[in-house]
Amino acid sequence: MEGNSIDHFLHSHPLKLIEEEEVNYEFRCKGCKESLSPGESPIYGCRHCKFYLHKACAELPKEIQHFFHPCPLFLNILSSFTCNACFKVGYGFSYGCRRCYFNMHVECAQRPNIESDGDCDQEIVQHFTHWHPLRLVDEINWKKDLQLVGCGICEKLISFDHHDSAAVYGCEECNFFVHKSCIINIPRQITYAFHPSCPLILLTTIFHYNCKGCDDEHFRGSLVFSCERCNFELDVKCALLPTLDQSKDADKIQYVGHQHPLLALRGNDNNKDKMIASEVLRCGACGEKWSLESDDHSGFGCERCYFFIHRQCAVELKQEIDHYFHPLHPLTLTSPLKASFKYCGACRGSIDEFLLIYRCDKCYFNLHLDCAKAKPKLLLKYEGHPHHLTFFDKTPAAKTPAAKTPDSPARIYCYICECKFIAEANCVISELLPSLTGLEDYATGDKRAISKDEENSALEASVAKINNMIAALRAKKEPLGLQVEQLEARLGQLKDELHEIEGDLKQLEIDRFLCSYKLNLNLKE
């Protein structure tokens, strides 16, 4: 603050202290939306933009940290919003999260909080799962009309029988109750197997939503693990399901190869009654048939669609692999329903809608599980193609560029690279023969076998050259960036000076007009 003006982070021009006689009381404060009443509070404003703030509003902090949300909250101005704390509509100033769809009234953000430790041993606690303080429910303060209610976190029924040993905290005003164990154990943020690219933040939603796991509908005020950027939302029960390696005796798990929660099916387990009626199911990994009447091969099944996988198959399949056929990115185990291109990038065969695949979402690359198991036998440099070709014993269902004829349905040897280039063995036999002396080497165009050591040396030289180029460009970038920052700062100063001059000029022109008008009136008299 300098003298009678301030620089505010929500306006590009300095805000000057407005004298009381200069205030136009038809205007409202941009922050609290209240009228600029005389004598109540000093007012700062920009006349040119008609931007005014009460002194108290202008002094609000730019950033705060609040118990109700794990991310920093920044002050901003919104035309309208719904507060995630009280669920009421607000206008003007809001403390919002730049990462999540979360906003709070300034009044809600400034509400005093109850200091409580993390052990939840106090009678009243402040917890991030609910806006109001939560009171320990005991046989003295429990109500007769609250005999049964669902826990706001795990959704299991809570009994308010005072003989029940499980401690419960609650907000009677909102009819929100939770087990003590649940509020101790629930995380504020998780990384979910089906959405590994972004963390999921626990919020109290202001909208109704459908869980991406179980498709259950939830309404305003319920808890949700959310990623706003990807519009991905999970209810708590799906988000906290155990994974396969954590399952042990769990009745339901989350599995990376299927988008819905899976029921554990063991022998004559009652979970079989929840499965969609079907005489026979196919394992999504090995493809073998399995009957709901069978007592063998325990596994996991989906109660919403015809998906089943043997427990042993699920254990053996890796969630993510690195494969020589797609060296750019790892491949993730996924449902075939997510594949936009319905063919395998290796054998070019079609994708079975019941069998899992490995997939790269960035490149739309799919790989059969069987193709992922195949091992390369040698690499070949063919003069008709720029990349090394891999020896592969699969029959592609496409024309080979080298042969220019459709492939025979019989099992043949072919060469395939990551560009989907295919050649029959007899078309490149002249290149193949010099390489058969050693599978660790591959042939060059001059029929000389290049060893892996030679190839590695060439790659190391390329990496060193690229590193030098990167260092040179960075050396040029830093002074240019500094120069740009200085010029931008100077440009901002010049714009402010120009704006100030334009404002003064406009005011002088108004004063001149008024003086001229009054002079003309005097002369006429």
C-alpha positions as CSV (number, residue, x, y, z in Angstrom):
1,M,0.0,0.0,0.0
2,E,1.4,3.4,-1.0
3,G,-0.4,6.4,0.5
4,N,-4.0,6.5,-0.6
5,S,-3.8,3.6,-3.1
6,I,-3.3,-0.1,-3.1
7,D,-2.4,-2.8,-5.6
8,H,-4.9,-5.6,-5.5
9,F,-4.3,-9.0,-7.1
10,L,-7.9,-9.2,-8.5
11,H,-7.6,-6.0,-10.5
12,S,-5.0,-4.8,-13.0
13,H,-5.1,-1.1,-12.0
14,P,-4.2,0.5,-8.6
15,L,-7.3,1.1,-6.4
16,K,-7.5,4.5,-4.9
17,L,-9.1,5.5,-1.6
18,I,-12.4,7.1,-2.5
19,E,-13.6,10.1,-0.5
20,E,-17.0,9.8,1.0
21,E,-18.5,12.7,-1.0
22,E,-17.2,11.0,-4.2
23,V,-18.9,7.7,-3.7
24,N,-21.7,6.7,-6.0
25,Y,-23.9,4.7,-3.7
26,E,-25.7,3.0,-6.6
27,F,-22.5,0.9,-7.0
28,R,-21.8,-2.2,-5.0
29,C,-18.7,-3.8,-3.6
30,K,-17.4,-6.4,-6.1
31,G,-16.4,-8.7,-3.3
32,C,-19.4,-8.9,-0.9
33,K,-21.9,-7.4,-3.3
34,E,-23.2,-5.1,-0.6
35,S,-24.0,-1.4,-1.4
36,L,-21.3,1.2,-0.8
37,S,-23.1,2.8,2.2
38,P,-21.8,6.1,3.5
39,G,-19.7,6.1,6.7
40,E,-19.6,2.4,7.1
41,S,-16.1,1.6,5.8
42,P,-13.4,3.2,3.7
43,I,-13.7,2.3,0.0
44,Y,-11.1,1.6,-2.5
45,G,-11.9,1.8,-6.2
46,C,-11.0,2.2,-9.8
47,R,-13.3,4.8,-11.3
48,H,-12.4,4.0,-14.9
49,C,-13.5,0.3,-14.5
50,K,-16.1,1.0,-11.8
51,F,-14.4,-1.6,-9.6
52,Y,-14.9,-0.9,-5.9
53,L,-14.1,-2.8,-2.7
54,H,-14.8,-2.2,1.0
55,K,-11.5,-1.9,2.9
56,A,-12.3,-5.1,4.8
57,C,-12.9,-6.9,1.5
58,A,-9.7,-5.5,0.0
59,E,-7.7,-6.8,2.9
60,L,-8.8,-10.5,2.6
61,P,-5.9,-12.9,2.1
62,K,-5.2,-14.1,-1.4
63,E,-4.7,-17.7,-0.3
64,I,-5.9,-19.8,2.6
65,Q,-5.7,-23.4,3.8
66,H,-8.9,-24.9,5.3
67,F,-9.6,-28.1,7.1
68,F,-12.5,-28.8,4.8
69,H,-10.4,-29.2,1.7
70,P,-6.8,-30.5,1.2
71,C,-5.8,-28.1,-1.6
72,P,-5.0,-24.4,-1.2
73,L,-8.0,-22.1,-1.7
74,F,-7.6,-18.8,-3.6
75,L,-9.8,-15.8,-3.5
76,N,-11.6,-15.0,-6.7
77,I,-14.7,-13.3,-8.0
78,L,-17.5,-15.4,-9.5
79,S,-20.9,-14.3,-10.9
80,S,-22.5,-17.2,-9.0
81,F,-21.4,-20.4,-7.3
82,T,-22.7,-23.0,-4.9
83,C,-20.8,-23.3,-1.6
84,N,-19.5,-26.8,-0.9
85,A,-19.8,-26.1,2.8
86,C,-23.4,-24.8,3.3
87,F,-24.7,-25.7,-0.2
88,K,-26.2,-22.1,-0.6
89,V,-25.7,-20.0,-3.7
90,G,-23.1,-17.3,-3.5
91,Y,-22.1,-14.2,-5.5
92,G,-18.9,-12.2,-5.7
93,F,-15.9,-13.3,-3.5
94,S,-15.3,-17.0,-3.2
95,Y,-12.4,-19.1,-1.9
96,G,-12.0,-21.7,-4.6
97,C,-9.7,-24.6,-5.5
98,R,-7.9,-24.3,-8.8
99,R,-7.6,-28.1,-9.1
100,C,-11.1,-29.3,-7.9
101,Y,-14.6,-28.1,-8.4
102,F,-14.7,-26.6,-4.9
103,N,-15.9,-23.1,-3.6
104,M,-16.7,-21.6,-0.3
105,H,-18.3,-18.4,0.9
106,V,-15.9,-16.1,2.6
107,E,-18.1,-16.2,5.6
108,C,-17.9,-20.0,5.7
109,A,-14.2,-20.0,5.2
110,Q,-13.8,-17.6,8.1
111,R,-16.0,-19.6,10.5
112,P,-14.1,-20.5,13.6
113,N,-12.9,-24.1,13.7
114,I,-12.7,-26.5,16.7
115,E,-9.2,-27.6,17.5
116,S,-9.1,-31.4,17.8
117,D,-6.4,-33.9,17.6
118,G,-6.3,-36.8,15.1
119,D,-7.2,-39.5,17.6
120,C,-10.9,-38.5,17.7
121,D,-11.1,-39.1,21.5
122,Q,-12.9,-35.8,22.2
123,E,-16.6,-35.3,22.7
124,I,-16.7,-32.8,19.7
125,V,-14.4,-33.0,16.7
126,Q,-14.0,-31.1,13.5
127,H,-13.5,-33.5,10.6
128,F,-13.1,-32.9,6.8
129,T,-16.0,-35.3,6.0
130,H,-18.6,-32.8,7.3
131,W,-18.8,-29.0,7.5
132,H,-20.4,-28.9,11.0
133,P,-18.6,-30.2,14.2
134,L,-19.4,-33.8,14.9
135,R,-20.5,-34.8,18.4
136,L,-19.9,-38.1,20.1
137,V,-23.2,-40.0,20.2
138,D,-23.7,-41.8,23.5
139,E,-26.6,-43.1,25.5
140,I,-27.3,-39.7,27.0
141,N,-27.7,-37.6,23.8
142,W,-28.9,-40.2,21.3
143,K,-32.5,-39.7,20.0
144,K,-35.2,-42.3,19.9
145,D,-36.1,-41.5,16.3
146,L,-32.6,-42.2,15.1
147,Q,-32.6,-45.9,15.7
148,L,-31.1,-46.9,12.3
149,V,-29.1,-44.7,9.9
150,G,-26.3,-45.4,7.4
151,C,-22.7,-44.4,8.1
152,G,-21.9,-41.4,5.9
153,I,-18.6,-43.1,4.9
154,C,-18.9,-46.9,4.8
155,E,-22.8,-46.8,4.3
156,K,-23.3,-49.6,6.7
157,L,-26.1,-49.3,9.2
158,I,-25.4,-47.7,12.5
159,S,-27.3,-48.9,15.5
160,F,-28.0,-46.3,18.2
161,D,-28.5,-48.9,20.8
162,H,-26.3,-47.7,23.7
163,H,-25.2,-51.3,24.2
164,D,-23.4,-51.2,20.9
165,S,-19.7,-50.8,21.6
166,A,-18.9,-49.1,18.3
167,A,-18.3,-45.3,18.8
168,V,-20.3,-43.0,16.6
169,Y,-19.9,-39.3,15.8
170,G,-22.7,-37.3,14.3
171,C,-24.4,-34.0,13.3
172,E,-28.0,-34.2,14.2
173,E,-28.8,-31.0,12.3
174,C,-27.8,-32.7,9.0
175,N,-28.6,-36.3,10.1
176,F,-25.0,-37.2,9.3
177,F,-23.4,-39.9,11.4
178,V,-20.2,-41.8,11.0
179,H,-18.3,-44.6,12.8
180,K,-15.3,-43.4,14.7
181,S,-13.2,-46.0,13.0
182,C,-14.3,-44.7,9.6
183,I,-13.3,-41.0,10.3
184,I,-10.0,-42.2,11.6
185,N,-9.2,-44.4,8.5
186,I,-10.7,-42.5,5.6
187,P,-8.0,-40.8,3.4
188,R,-8.3,-37.3,2.0
189,Q,-6.7,-38.4,-1.3
190,I,-6.2,-41.7,-3.1
191,T,-4.6,-43.1,-6.3
192,Y,-7.1,-45.4,-7.9
193,A,-6.2,-48.3,-10.1
194,F,-8.7,-47.4,-12.8
195,H,-7.6,-43.7,-12.9
196,P,-3.9,-43.8,-12.2
197,S,-3.0,-40.6,-14.1
198,C,-4.6,-38.2,-11.4
199,P,-5.1,-38.4,-7.7
200,L,-8.8,-38.5,-6.5
201,I,-9.7,-35.9,-3.8
202,L,-12.4,-36.5,-1.2
203,L,-15.1,-33.8,-1.5
204,T,-18.7,-33.2,-0.3
205,T,-20.4,-32.9,-3.7
206,I,-22.9,-30.1,-4.5
207,F,-24.3,-32.1,-7.5
208,H,-25.8,-35.5,-7.9
209,Y,-23.5,-38.0,-9.6
210,N,-23.3,-41.6,-10.8
211,C,-20.3,-43.6,-9.4
212,K,-18.0,-44.7,-12.2
213,G,-17.5,-48.0,-10.4
214,C,-20.9,-49.3,-9.5
215,D,-23.1,-46.7,-11.3
216,D,-25.1,-46.0,-8.1
217,E,-26.7,-42.6,-8.1
218,H,-25.7,-40.2,-5.2
219,F,-27.2,-36.9,-4.3
220,R,-26.0,-33.5,-3.1
221,G,-24.2,-33.6,0.2
222,S,-22.7,-37.1,-0.2
223,L,-19.0,-37.8,-0.2
224,V,-17.2,-38.4,-3.5
225,F,-13.6,-39.1,-4.5
226,S,-13.3,-36.8,-7.5
227,C,-11.0,-35.8,-10.3
228,E,-12.5,-32.6,-11.9
229,R,-10.1,-32.5,-14.8
230,C,-11.2,-35.9,-16.1
231,N,-14.8,-35.8,-14.8
232,F,-14.1,-39.0,-12.9
233,E,-16.1,-39.7,-9.7
234,L,-16.2,-42.6,-7.3
235,D,-18.3,-43.2,-4.2
236,V,-16.4,-44.1,-1.0
237,K,-17.4,-47.8,-1.0
238,C,-15.9,-48.4,-4.5
239,A,-12.9,-46.1,-4.0
240,L,-11.8,-48.1,-0.8
241,L,-12.4,-51.6,-2.1
242,P,-9.3,-53.8,-1.7
243,T,-7.2,-54.7,-4.7
244,L,-6.4,-58.3,-5.7
245,D,-3.3,-58.5,-3.7
246,Q,-5.1,-57.0,-0.7
247,S,-8.3,-59.1,-1.1
248,K,-7.6,-62.3,0.9
249,D,-11.2,-63.1,2.1
250,A,-12.9,-60.0,0.8
251,D,-16.3,-60.4,-0.8
252,K,-15.7,-57.7,-3.4
253,I,-12.5,-56.2,-5.0
254,Q,-11.4,-53.7,-7.5
255,Y,-9.5,-55.1,-10.5
256,V,-7.6,-53.1,-13.0
257,G,-8.8,-55.3,-15.9
258,H,-12.5,-54.4,-15.4
259,Q,-14.3,-51.2,-14.8
260,H,-16.8,-52.5,-12.2
261,P,-16.2,-54.0,-8.8
262,L,-15.9,-57.8,-8.9
263,L,-17.6,-60.3,-6.5
264,A,-15.4,-63.1,-5.1
265,L,-16.9,-66.4,-6.2
266,R,-15.8,-69.4,-4.1
267,G,-17.4,-72.9,-4.4
268,N,-21.0,-72.6,-3.3
269,D,-20.6,-68.9,-2.3
270,N,-23.8,-66.9,-2.0
271,N,-22.3,-64.2,-4.2
272,K,-23.1,-66.5,-7.2
273,D,-26.8,-65.6,-6.7
274,K,-25.9,-62.0,-7.4
275,M,-24.4,-62.7,-10.8
276,I,-26.3,-62.1,-14.1
277,A,-28.1,-65.3,-15.1
278,S,-25.9,-67.2,-17.5
279,E,-25.3,-70.9,-17.9
280,V,-21.6,-70.5,-18.9
281,L,-19.1,-67.7,-18.4
282,R,-15.7,-67.3,-20.1
283,C,-12.6,-66.4,-18.2
284,G,-11.4,-62.9,-19.4
285,A,-7.8,-64.1,-19.4
286,C,-7.5,-67.7,-20.5
287,G,-10.8,-67.9,-22.3
288,E,-11.9,-71.2,-20.7
289,K,-15.5,-71.7,-19.9
290,W,-16.8,-71.7,-16.4
291,S,-20.2,-72.4,-15.0
292,L,-21.9,-70.8,-12.0
293,E,-22.8,-74.3,-10.9
294,S,-19.1,-75.3,-10.7
295,D,-17.4,-75.8,-7.4
296,D,-13.9,-75.6,-8.9
297,H,-11.6,-72.7,-9.9
298,S,-12.6,-69.9,-7.6
299,G,-12.6,-66.5,-9.3
300,F,-14.2,-63.1,-9.5
301,G,-17.3,-62.0,-11.4
302,C,-19.2,-58.8,-12.2
303,E,-22.8,-58.6,-11.1
304,R,-23.5,-56.0,-13.8
305,C,-22.1,-57.7,-16.9
306,Y,-20.8,-61.1,-18.2
307,F,-17.3,-60.8,-16.9
308,F,-15.5,-63.5,-15.0
309,I,-11.8,-64.3,-14.4
310,H,-10.2,-67.2,-12.6
311,R,-8.4,-66.2,-9.4
312,Q,-5.2,-67.8,-10.6
313,C,-5.4,-66.0,-14.0
314,A,-6.0,-62.7,-12.2
315,V,-2.9,-63.2,-10.0
316,E,-0.6,-64.2,-12.8
317,L,-1.5,-61.3,-15.1
318,K,0.7,-58.2,-14.6
319,Q,-1.1,-54.9,-14.4
320,E,1.4,-53.1,-16.6
321,I,4.2,-54.4,-18.9
322,D,6.9,-53.0,-21.1
323,H,6.9,-54.7,-24.5
324,Y,9.4,-54.5,-27.3
325,F,6.5,-54.2,-29.8
326,H,5.6,-50.8,-28.4
327,P,8.7,-49.4,-26.8
328,L,7.4,-45.8,-26.4
329,H,5.1,-46.4,-23.5
330,P,4.1,-49.1,-21.0
331,L,1.0,-51.2,-21.8
332,T,-1.8,-51.5,-19.2
333,L,-4.1,-54.4,-18.7
334,T,-7.6,-53.3,-19.6
335,S,-11.0,-54.2,-20.8
336,P,-11.4,-54.8,-24.6
337,L,-14.4,-52.5,-24.5
338,K,-12.1,-49.6,-24.1
339,A,-10.3,-50.3,-27.4
340,S,-11.3,-47.9,-30.1
341,F,-9.4,-49.9,-32.7
342,K,-10.6,-53.5,-32.6
343,Y,-7.4,-55.3,-33.7
344,C,-4.2,-56.4,-32.2
345,G,-1.1,-54.3,-33.1
346,A,1.0,-57.4,-33.4
347,C,-0.9,-60.1,-35.2
348,R,-3.5,-57.7,-36.7
349,G,-6.2,-60.1,-35.5
350,S,-9.5,-58.9,-34.2
351,I,-10.1,-58.2,-30.5
352,D,-12.3,-60.6,-28.6
353,E,-14.9,-58.6,-26.7
354,F,-14.7,-61.0,-23.7
355,L,-10.9,-61.3,-23.4
356,L,-8.6,-58.8,-21.7
357,I,-5.9,-57.0,-23.6
358,Y,-2.8,-54.9,-23.0
359,R,-3.3,-51.3,-24.2
360,C,-1.6,-47.9,-24.6
361,D,-4.3,-45.3,-24.5
362,K,-2.0,-42.6,-25.8
363,C,-1.2,-44.4,-29.0
364,Y,-4.4,-46.5,-29.4
365,F,-2.2,-49.6,-29.4
366,N,-3.7,-53.0,-28.4
367,L,-2.0,-56.3,-27.8
368,H,-3.5,-59.7,-27.3
369,L,-2.5,-61.4,-24.1
370,D,-1.0,-64.3,-26.2
371,C,0.9,-61.8,-28.4
372,A,2.3,-60.2,-25.2
373,K,3.8,-63.5,-24.2
374,A,5.6,-64.1,-27.5
375,K,9.4,-63.5,-27.5
376,P,11.4,-62.0,-30.4
377,K,14.0,-64.4,-31.9
378,L,16.1,-61.9,-33.9
379,L,16.1,-58.5,-35.4
380,L,16.6,-57.8,-39.1
381,K,17.4,-54.7,-41.1
382,Y,15.5,-54.8,-44.4
383,E,16.6,-52.2,-47.0
384,G,12.9,-51.6,-48.0
385,H,12.0,-50.3,-44.5
386,P,13.8,-47.8,-42.2
387,H,13.3,-49.7,-38.9
388,H,14.5,-53.0,-37.7
389,L,12.0,-55.8,-38.1
390,T,11.2,-58.4,-35.4
391,F,11.0,-62.1,-36.1
392,F,7.5,-63.2,-35.1
393,D,5.6,-66.4,-35.6
394,K,2.2,-64.9,-36.1
395,T,0.1,-64.8,-39.2
396,P,-1.2,-61.2,-39.9
397,A,-4.5,-60.7,-41.5
398,A,-3.4,-58.0,-43.9
399,K,-1.4,-57.6,-47.1
400,T,2.4,-57.5,-46.7
401,P,4.0,-54.5,-48.3
402,A,6.9,-56.6,-49.4
403,A,4.9,-59.4,-51.1
404,K,1.9,-57.2,-52.3
405,T,-0.3,-60.2,-51.8
406,P,-2.8,-61.3,-49.1
407,D,-1.3,-63.5,-46.4
408,S,-2.0,-67.2,-46.5
409,P,-4.2,-68.3,-43.6
410,A,-1.5,-71.0,-42.9
411,R,1.0,-70.4,-40.1
412,I,4.0,-68.6,-41.6
413,Y,7.0,-66.6,-40.4
414,C,6.9,-62.8,-40.8
415,Y,8.7,-59.7,-39.7
416,I,6.9,-56.9,-37.9
417,C,8.0,-53.6,-36.4
418,E,6.2,-50.9,-34.4
419,C,5.0,-49.3,-37.7
420,K,2.9,-52.3,-38.5
421,F,5.2,-53.1,-41.5
422,I,4.7,-56.8,-42.4
423,A,6.8,-59.0,-44.7
424,E,6.6,-62.7,-45.4
425,A,9.8,-64.7,-44.6
426,N,10.3,-65.7,-48.2
427,C,10.3,-62.0,-49.3
428,V,13.2,-61.2,-47.1
429,I,15.1,-64.5,-47.1
430,S,18.2,-62.9,-48.7
431,E,18.4,-60.6,-45.7
432,L,17.6,-63.4,-43.2
433,L,20.3,-66.0,-44.2
434,P,23.4,-63.9,-43.1
435,S,21.7,-63.4,-39.7
436,L,21.0,-67.0,-38.8
437,T,24.5,-67.6,-37.5
438,G,23.7,-65.7,-34.3
439,L,20.3,-64.7,-32.9
440,E,21.9,-61.9,-30.8
441,D,23.0,-60.0,-33.9
442,Y,21.0,-58.6,-36.8
443,A,21.9,-58.1,-40.4
444,T,22.6,-54.8,-42.1
445,G,22.0,-53.8,-45.7
446,D,25.6,-54.9,-46.7
447,K,25.0,-58.4,-45.2
448,R,27.3,-57.7,-42.2
449,A,25.9,-58.7,-38.8
450,I,25.9,-55.9,-36.3
451,S,26.4,-56.9,-32.7
452,K,24.3,-55.5,-29.8
453,D,27.5,-53.9,-28.4
454,E,27.9,-51.9,-31.7
455,E,24.3,-50.9,-31.6
456,N,24.5,-49.8,-28.0
457,S,27.6,-47.7,-28.7
458,A,25.8,-46.0,-31.6
459,L,22.9,-45.2,-29.3
460,E,25.1,-43.8,-26.6
461,A,26.8,-41.5,-29.1
462,S,23.3,-40.4,-30.3
463,V,22.3,-39.7,-26.7
464,A,25.5,-37.7,-26.0
465,K,24.9,-35.6,-29.2
466,I,21.3,-34.9,-28.2
467,N,22.4,-33.9,-24.7
468,N,24.8,-31.4,-26.1
469,M,22.1,-29.9,-28.3
470,I,19.8,-29.7,-25.3
471,A,22.4,-27.9,-23.3
472,A,23.1,-25.4,-26.1
473,L,19.4,-24.6,-26.5
474,R,19.0,-24.2,-22.7
475,A,21.9,-21.8,-22.7
476,K,20.1,-19.7,-25.3
477,K,16.8,-20.0,-23.6
478,E,17.7,-18.6,-20.2
479,P,18.8,-15.1,-21.2
480,L,16.0,-14.8,-23.7
481,G,13.5,-15.7,-21.0
482,L,15.0,-13.1,-18.7
483,Q,14.8,-10.5,-21.4
484,V,11.2,-11.3,-22.2
485,E,10.3,-11.0,-18.4
486,Q,12.0,-7.6,-18.3
487,L,10.2,-6.4,-21.4
488,E,6.8,-7.6,-20.2
489,A,7.4,-5.8,-16.8
490,R,8.3,-2.6,-18.7
491,L,5.2,-3.1,-21.0
492,G,3.0,-3.4,-17.9
493,Q,4.4,-0.2,-16.5
494,L,3.9,1.7,-19.8
495,K,0.3,0.4,-20.0
496,D,-0.4,1.6,-16.4
497,E,1.1,5.0,-17.3
498,L,-1.0,5.2,-20.4
499,H,-4.1,4.2,-18.6
500,E,-3.5,6.9,-15.9
501,I,-2.9,9.6,-18.6
502,E,-6.1,8.5,-20.4
503,G,-8.1,8.8,-17.2
504,D,-6.7,12.2,-16.4
505,L,-7.2,13.3,-20.0
506,K,-10.8,12.2,-19.9
507,Q,-11.4,14.0,-16.6
508,L,-9.9,17.2,-18.0
509,E,-12.1,17.0,-21.1
510,I,-15.1,16.7,-18.8
511,D,-14.0,19.7,-16.7
512,R,-13.4,21.7,-19.8
513,F,-16.8,21.0,-21.1
514,L,-18.4,21.9,-17.8
515,C,-16.4,25.2,-17.6
516,S,-17.3,26.0,-21.2
517,Y,-20.9,25.3,-20.7
518,K,-21.0,27.5,-17.5
519,L,-19.1,30.3,-19.4
520,N,-21.7,30.3,-22.2
521,L,-24.5,30.5,-19.7
522,N,-22.8,33.5,-18.0
523,L,-22.3,35.3,-21.3
524,K,-25.9,34.8,-22.3
525,E,-27.0,36.4,-19.0
